[in-house]
């Protein structure tokens, strides 16, 4: 496996110290196999409770290689239109994540059932 993108749901569980995901997240982070997108960290900032959490998120965002590139969001909007993602309950942010994972041949780790269905089994990260 080349690498994995943690969806917002996984980052939240990691930051809470959830034992179901924490150790695996740590291993992937130490092995430099985690990639990110600004939109994911922006979502995390929305729910941050205080300066300490904001600082932690900033540190993580600076640590993780970014998949952001020019026109990626526009391409994701086109993909969303083509695949009719909005009518499958998948919004633009998740379409951006889906597009980045597919384009870069990465795995996605998410708890979002709609996104899991759209991404498909072959692109999903599984523990174990």
N, C-alpha and C positions, 0 to 999 in steps of 0.2 A: 504494500500500500504506500503510495506516494505521500499522502497526507490527508488531513481531515479538517473540515470546517465545523466549529461548534456553533450551532444555532443559539439564539438568545436564551432559549429554555435550558440548554445545557450549561451555559455560562452562569445562569442564575443558580442552578443546583450546585455547581462547582463553588461559587462564591459563598453559598450557604454551608458548604462543607458536607453536603449530602454524601454519605459513604457509598451509595450505589454508583456514583460517578466520579468522586473525588480522586481516587488513586489512579484510575485510568486516565483522567484528564492530566494529572501530574506527570505520568509516564510519557504521554504524548507531547506535553509541553517541554519536558526535559530532552526528549529526542528530536525537538524542533520539527515536529510533523503537524503542527497546527497552523492554519492560515485563517485570516480574518477579512472582514469587510467593515468599512466605516459605518455603514447602516446598522450593523449588529451592535457595535459599541455605542452608537447613538441611541439605540433602543435601551441599552443598559443604563445610560445616563438618565433617561426619562424616569426610571424607577429607583435611582440612587437615593439613599437616605443619608445625606450629610457629606461633609467634606472628605472624610476618610474613604468612603465608598467611591466617591468621584476620583480621588487620587489613585485608588487601586485599579479602577477601570482604565485610567490614563496610562498607568504602568503596563497593564496587559496589552493595551492597544499599541504601545510603543515596542513591545516585545515580539508581537506576532507579525510575521510577514503579511503584507496587505495584497489582496487580489484586485483592489480598485485600479481601474484604468479608464482612460477617456472613452466615452460613448458606451460604457458597460451598462449604464442604467437605461439608455435609449434602446440598446440591443435587447435588454431584458423586457422592456415594454413591448417591443415587437414580438418577442418570443411569447409573452403573455397573451398577446392578441392572437397569434397563430395557434397556440395550444388551448385557447379559451380558458385560461387559468382563473380569471376572475369569476367565471360561472362555476368553477370547482371550489370556490371559497378561498382561493389563494390570491392575496393582495400583491401589490408591486414590490414591497420589501422582500417577501418570500420568493417572488419571481426573480429578483436580483440574486438572491442566495442560490436558488436552483440553477440559474444560468452560470454563475461563477463556478459552482461545483462541476457542472457538466463540461464547461469550456476548458477547465484546468484538470479534468480527469481526477477529481478528488472524491472523497467520501464525505457525507454529511451526517452529523450526529445531531438529531433533533428529537424532541418529544411531541412535536406538532403533528397530529394525525393526518391532517389535510396535506401538509407538505411532504410527509413520509409517503403518502399515496402517489403524489405527483412525481416525486423524485425517482421512485422505483427502487426495488429491492437491491439491485446491483450497485447503486450509488449510496446506499445507506451504510453507515458505520454500525457495527454490532459488537458489543462487548463479548469477549471470549473467543 
